[in-house]
């Protein structure tokens, strides 16, 4: 028996209770998703501000205090230094 068939066999009051429970669950999930999205947006903005502060050579402790990011999170925003180009054996001989 399919779920649809099972639902059709429920009395109207039970079916209404089921629908209300389903609707409440859907609303809770929607609100939870919205809250998660807002938190992610705030974190993205804090990282953006921290990158700008790093570009201005502001101390990491100050950035952490003003953005709420941890020192580890700030360190992760620092791009790695560029790697020097590899020299070939022919380039070494010319030098």
Number of C-alpha atoms within 10 A of each C-alpha: 5 7 8 8 9 9 13 11 11 12 9 11 9 12 14 12 11 14 12 12 12 12 12 12 12 12 12 12 12 12 12 12 12 12 12 12 12 12 12 12 12 13 15 12 13 18 20 14 15 25 18 12 16 17 10 9 10 13 10 18 12 13 23 17 11 12 18 15 18 14 15 10 13 20 12 11 14 12 8 7 6 6 6 6 6 7 8 8 8 8 9 8 7 6 5
